[in-house]
Amino acid sequence: MTRPRFLLACCLCRRTIPPDSDAYALDREWVRRFPLMVGTIACPACALHDFTWGCHNREDQFVEGHLPVADGGPDIDSWSHIEKYGSQGGIILTHPESGLLQGAEDYLRHIAGRQGLDATFTRRLQAALDAWDAHSSV
């Protein structure tokens, strides 16, 4: 079976992320700041230019409600809160819940049907698909 193509919509601007462009997985601080996001996978323009911000106020303290970077790394600005970036296919596989929300359902179902995948990955992907199906049937 041929791998299904997908068109991934940016979580912030909702425009299609160009197929040959990298995608950016954003963390929970982005979700806090932009609660209308759909998923957490962004296009380069939104992640790197259009929606940038700093983590500190004028007194050099974290802004109110700030959620720290998960891995304890540098926590300076919006770029610090990009969890991962890379090919869209790769980002979808590491963030399947967002991939489902943003247009990659057929692709993820195709991947889930493949043999020989890592068991931990398969469980996470199947859990995301099961949750998606349960939500879709409501």
C-alpha atoms as an extended CHARMM CRD file, in Angstrom:
* protein
*
       138  EXT
         1         1  MET       CA              0.0000000000        0.0000000000        0.0000000000  PROA      1               0.0000000000
         2         2  THR       CA              1.2630000000        3.4490000000       -0.8930000000  PROA      2               0.0000000000
         3         3  ARG       CA              1.9610000000        5.7830000000        1.9910000000  PROA      3               0.0000000000
         4         4  PRO       CA             -0.8430000000        8.3580000000        2.1850000000  PROA      4               0.0000000000
         5         5  ARG       CA              0.0990000000       11.9630000000        1.6100000000  PROA      5               0.0000000000
         6         6  PHE       CA             -0.9060000000       14.5700000000        4.1120000000  PROA      6               0.0000000000
         7         7  LEU       CA             -1.2100000000       18.3230000000        4.2430000000  PROA      7               0.0000000000
         8         8  LEU       CA             -0.4620000000       19.5300000000        7.7260000000  PROA      8               0.0000000000
         9         9  ALA       CA             -2.1500000000       22.7260000000        8.9160000000  PROA      9               0.0000000000
        10        10  CYS       CA             -0.0880000000       25.0090000000       11.1700000000  PROA      10              0.0000000000
        11        11  CYS       CA             -1.4310000000       25.0650000000       14.7260000000  PROA      11              0.0000000000
        12        12  LEU       CA             -1.2270000000       28.8600000000       14.8570000000  PROA      12              0.0000000000
        13        13  CYS       CA             -2.0200000000       30.3500000000       11.4360000000  PROA      13              0.0000000000
        14        14  ARG       CA             -3.9160000000       27.2780000000       10.1090000000  PROA      14              0.0000000000
        15        15  ARG       CA             -2.2340000000       27.6060000000        6.7050000000  PROA      15              0.0000000000
        16        16  THR       CA             -0.8730000000       24.4490000000        5.1250000000  PROA      16              0.0000000000
        17        17  ILE       CA              2.7540000000       23.8690000000        6.0320000000  PROA      17              0.0000000000
        18        18  PRO       CA              4.5860000000       23.5110000000        2.7100000000  PROA      18              0.0000000000
        19        19  PRO       CA              5.3530000000       19.7970000000        2.1990000000  PROA      19              0.0000000000
        20        20  ASP       CA              9.1020000000       20.3550000000        1.8150000000  PROA      20              0.0000000000
        21        21  SER       CA              9.2920000000       22.5830000000        4.8960000000  PROA      21              0.0000000000
        22        22  ASP       CA             10.3270000000       21.5880000000        8.4050000000  PROA      22              0.0000000000
        23        23  ALA       CA              7.7340000000       21.5590000000       11.1700000000  PROA      23              0.0000000000
        24        24  TYR       CA              8.1310000000       22.7650000000       14.7540000000  PROA      24              0.0000000000
        25        25  ALA       CA              6.6490000000       21.0210000000       17.8000000000  PROA      25              0.0000000000
        26        26  LEU       CA              5.7180000000       23.6140000000       20.4030000000  PROA      26              0.0000000000
        27        27  ASP       CA              5.4880000000       23.0460000000       24.1460000000  PROA      27              0.0000000000
        28        28  ARG       CA              2.8470000000       23.7850000000       26.7680000000  PROA      28              0.0000000000
        29        29  GLU       CA              3.9790000000       27.4060000000       27.2480000000  PROA      29              0.0000000000
        30        30  TRP       CA              2.9300000000       28.0790000000       23.6640000000  PROA      30              0.0000000000
        31        31  VAL       CA             -0.4420000000       26.4840000000       24.4260000000  PROA      31              0.0000000000
        32        32  ARG       CA             -0.8080000000       28.6920000000       27.5120000000  PROA      32              0.0000000000
        33        33  ARG       CA             -0.0100000000       31.8310000000       25.5370000000  PROA      33              0.0000000000
        34        34  PHE       CA             -2.0720000000       30.8780000000       22.4850000000  PROA      34              0.0000000000
        35        35  PRO       CA             -5.0360000000       28.8540000000       23.7890000000  PROA      35              0.0000000000
        36        36  LEU       CA             -6.7760000000       28.8190000000       20.4080000000  PROA      36              0.0000000000
        37        37  MET       CA             -3.9880000000       26.7420000000       18.8560000000  PROA      37              0.0000000000
        38        38  VAL       CA             -5.1840000000       23.5580000000       17.1860000000  PROA      38              0.0000000000
        39        39  GLY       CA             -2.4880000000       21.0080000000       17.9710000000  PROA      39              0.0000000000
        40        40  THR       CA              1.1280000000       21.9300000000       18.6570000000  PROA      40              0.0000000000
        41        41  ILE       CA              2.8820000000       21.5940000000       15.2870000000  PROA      41              0.0000000000
        42        42  ALA       CA              3.7570000000       24.9420000000       13.7080000000  PROA      42              0.0000000000
        43        43  CYS       CA              5.1010000000       26.2180000000       10.4230000000  PROA      43              0.0000000000
        44        44  PRO       CA              8.5210000000       27.9090000000       10.3670000000  PROA      44              0.0000000000
        45        45  ALA       CA              7.0480000000       31.3900000000        9.9100000000  PROA      45              0.0000000000
        46        46  CYS       CA              4.9040000000       31.1640000000       13.0440000000  PROA      46              0.0000000000
        47        47  ALA       CA              7.4180000000       29.3440000000       15.2450000000  PROA      47              0.0000000000
        48        48  LEU       CA             10.4240000000       31.4660000000       14.3390000000  PROA      48              0.0000000000
        49        49  HSD       CA              9.1050000000       34.8890000000       13.3460000000  PROA      49              0.0000000000
        50        50  ASP       CA              5.4310000000       35.7650000000       13.6400000000  PROA      50              0.0000000000
        51        51  PHE       CA              4.6960000000       34.6630000000       17.2120000000  PROA      51              0.0000000000
        52        52  THR       CA              7.9030000000       35.3510000000       19.1340000000  PROA      52              0.0000000000
        53        53  TRP       CA              7.9620000000       36.4650000000       22.7710000000  PROA      53              0.0000000000
        54        54  GLY       CA             10.2110000000       36.6450000000       25.8200000000  PROA      54              0.0000000000
        55        55  CYS       CA              9.8500000000       34.6700000000       29.0340000000  PROA      55              0.0000000000
        56        56  HSD       CA             10.8840000000       37.4630000000       31.4060000000  PROA      56              0.0000000000
        57        57  ASN       CA              9.3610000000       40.7620000000       32.4480000000  PROA      57              0.0000000000
        58        58  ARG       CA             11.2300000000       44.0380000000       32.9640000000  PROA      58              0.0000000000
        59        59  GLU       CA             12.2920000000       42.9170000000       36.4440000000  PROA      59              0.0000000000
        60        60  ASP       CA             13.9460000000       39.8570000000       34.8480000000  PROA      60              0.0000000000
        61        61  GLN       CA             11.4200000000       37.4960000000       36.4310000000  PROA      61              0.0000000000
        62        62  PHE       CA              9.3450000000       34.9900000000       34.5310000000  PROA      62              0.0000000000
        63        63  VAL       CA              6.0860000000       36.4660000000       33.3140000000  PROA      63              0.0000000000
        64        64  GLU       CA              3.0390000000       35.5390000000       35.3650000000  PROA      64              0.0000000000
        65        65  GLY       CA              1.8240000000       32.0150000000       34.6770000000  PROA      65              0.0000000000
        66        66  HSD       CA              4.9870000000       31.0350000000       32.8080000000  PROA      66              0.0000000000
        67        67  LEU       CA              5.4760000000       27.2950000000       32.3240000000  PROA      67              0.0000000000
        68        68  PRO       CA              9.1580000000       26.3360000000       32.3710000000  PROA      68              0.0000000000
        69        69  VAL       CA             10.8950000000       24.4120000000       29.6250000000  PROA      69              0.0000000000
        70        70  ALA       CA             10.2380000000       20.7180000000       30.2730000000  PROA      70              0.0000000000
        71        71  ASP       CA             13.8220000000       19.4920000000       30.0070000000  PROA      71              0.0000000000
        72        72  GLY       CA             15.2080000000       22.1810000000       32.3040000000  PROA      72              0.0000000000
        73        73  GLY       CA             17.1580000000       23.7630000000       29.4580000000  PROA      73              0.0000000000
        74        74  PRO       CA             17.5660000000       27.4730000000       28.7910000000  PROA      74              0.0000000000
        75        75  ASP       CA             14.3120000000       29.3600000000       29.2800000000  PROA      75              0.0000000000
        76        76  ILE       CA             14.7290000000       32.6940000000       27.5520000000  PROA      76              0.0000000000
        77        77  ASP       CA             12.1760000000       33.1900000000       24.8030000000  PROA      77              0.0000000000
        78        78  SER       CA              9.7590000000       31.4790000000       22.4310000000  PROA      78              0.0000000000
        79        79  TRP       CA             12.5780000000       29.5750000000       20.7460000000  PROA      79              0.0000000000
        80        80  SER       CA             13.3690000000       27.9340000000       24.1020000000  PROA      80              0.0000000000
        81        81  HSD       CA              9.8610000000       26.4720000000       23.9870000000  PROA      81              0.0000000000
        82        82  ILE       CA             10.2490000000       24.6650000000       20.6770000000  PROA      82              0.0000000000
        83        83  GLU       CA             10.4210000000       21.0170000000       21.7440000000  PROA      83              0.0000000000
        84        84  LYS       CA             11.6610000000       19.6510000000       18.4680000000  PROA      84              0.0000000000
        85        85  TYR       CA             11.8730000000       20.4500000000       14.7920000000  PROA      85              0.0000000000
        86        86  GLY       CA             12.4160000000       18.4140000000       11.6900000000  PROA      86              0.0000000000
        87        87  SER       CA             10.5980000000       16.8060000000        8.8200000000  PROA      87              0.0000000000
        88        88  GLN       CA              6.8390000000       16.9020000000        9.0440000000  PROA      88              0.0000000000
        89        89  GLY       CA              6.6420000000       13.1110000000        8.9490000000  PROA      89              0.0000000000
        90        90  GLY       CA              9.0640000000       12.8380000000       11.8520000000  PROA      90              0.0000000000
        91        91  ILE       CA              7.3110000000       15.4690000000       13.9410000000  PROA      91              0.0000000000
        92        92  ILE       CA              3.9420000000       13.8350000000       13.3250000000  PROA      92              0.0000000000
        93        93  LEU       CA              5.3220000000       10.5250000000       14.5740000000  PROA      93              0.0000000000
        94        94  THR       CA              6.6630000000       12.0850000000       17.7690000000  PROA      94              0.0000000000
        95        95  HSD       CA              3.4710000000       14.1230000000       18.2860000000  PROA      95              0.0000000000
        96        96  PRO       CA              0.6720000000       11.9200000000       16.9200000000  PROA      96              0.0000000000
        97        97  GLU       CA             -2.0890000000       13.6400000000       18.8960000000  PROA      97              0.0000000000
        98        98  SER       CA             -1.3070000000       16.8950000000       17.1150000000  PROA      98              0.0000000000
        99        99  GLY       CA             -0.8270000000       15.1070000000       13.8150000000  PROA      99              0.0000000000
       100       100  LEU       CA             -4.3910000000       13.8260000000       14.0630000000  PROA      100             0.0000000000
       101       101  LEU       CA             -5.7660000000       17.2810000000       14.8370000000  PROA      101             0.0000000000
       102       102  GLN       CA             -3.7900000000       18.9230000000       12.0730000000  PROA      102             0.0000000000
       103       103  GLY       CA             -4.4840000000       16.6660000000        9.1020000000  PROA      103             0.0000000000
       104       104  ALA       CA             -2.3780000000       13.5040000000        9.2120000000  PROA      104             0.0000000000
       105       105  GLU       CA             -4.9380000000       10.8850000000       10.2590000000  PROA      105             0.0000000000
       106       106  ASP       CA             -4.6040000000        8.6800000000        7.1660000000  PROA      106             0.0000000000
       107       107  TYR       CA             -0.8230000000        8.8260000000        7.3630000000  PROA      107             0.0000000000
       108       108  LEU       CA             -0.8000000000        7.8400000000       11.0480000000  PROA      108             0.0000000000
       109       109  ARG       CA             -3.2500000000        4.9860000000       10.4680000000  PROA      109             0.0000000000
       110       110  HSD       CA             -1.0230000000        3.7430000000        7.6560000000  PROA      110             0.0000000000
       111       111  ILE       CA              2.0300000000        3.8330000000        9.9400000000  PROA      111             0.0000000000
       112       112  ALA       CA              0.1050000000        2.0830000000       12.7400000000  PROA      112             0.0000000000
       113       113  GLY       CA             -0.6130000000       -0.8070000000       10.3730000000  PROA      113             0.0000000000
       114       114  ARG       CA              3.0480000000       -1.4720000000        9.6230000000  PROA      114             0.0000000000
       115       115  GLN       CA              4.8460000000       -4.4800000000       11.0390000000  PROA      115             0.0000000000
       116       116  GLY       CA              8.0360000000       -4.3770000000       13.0750000000  PROA      116             0.0000000000
       117       117  LEU       CA              7.6040000000       -1.0110000000       14.7730000000  PROA      117             0.0000000000
       118       118  ASP       CA              9.0150000000       -0.2760000000       18.2080000000  PROA      118             0.0000000000
       119       119  ALA       CA              6.5430000000       -1.5150000000       20.8410000000  PROA      119             0.0000000000
       120       120  THR       CA              6.5740000000        1.6980000000       22.8890000000  PROA      120             0.0000000000
       121       121  PHE       CA              5.9770000000        3.7920000000       19.7930000000  PROA      121             0.0000000000
       122       122  THR       CA              3.1960000000        1.4650000000       18.6360000000  PROA      122             0.0000000000
       123       123  ARG       CA              1.4240000000        1.7080000000       22.0150000000  PROA      123             0.0000000000
       124       124  ARG       CA              1.5980000000        5.5070000000       22.0160000000  PROA      124             0.0000000000
       125       125  LEU       CA              0.3870000000        5.7490000000       18.4360000000  PROA      125             0.0000000000
       126       126  GLN       CA             -2.4430000000        3.2960000000       19.0470000000  PROA      126             0.0000000000
       127       127  ALA       CA             -3.4770000000        5.1730000000       22.2110000000  PROA      127             0.0000000000
       128       128  ALA       CA             -3.6240000000        8.4150000000       20.2130000000  PROA      128             0.0000000000
       129       129  LEU       CA             -5.7110000000        6.7490000000       17.4980000000  PROA      129             0.0000000000
       130       130  ASP       CA             -8.0420000000        5.1590000000       20.0660000000  PROA      130             0.0000000000
       131       131  ALA       CA             -8.5720000000        8.5160000000       21.7960000000  PROA      131             0.0000000000
       132       132  TRP       CA             -9.1880000000       10.1410000000       18.4100000000  PROA      132             0.0000000000
       133       133  ASP       CA            -11.7430000000        7.4840000000       17.4920000000  PROA      133             0.0000000000
       134       134  ALA       CA            -13.4920000000        7.7760000000       20.8690000000  PROA      134             0.0000000000
       135       135  HSD       CA            -13.6860000000       11.5520000000       20.5320000000  PROA      135             0.0000000000
       136       136  SER       CA            -14.8360000000       11.3550000000       16.9040000000  PROA      136             0.0000000000
       137       137  SER       CA            -17.6760000000        8.9820000000       17.7430000000  PROA      137             0.0000000000
       138       138  VAL       CA            -19.1940000000       11.3250000000       20.3460000000  PROA      138             0.0000000000
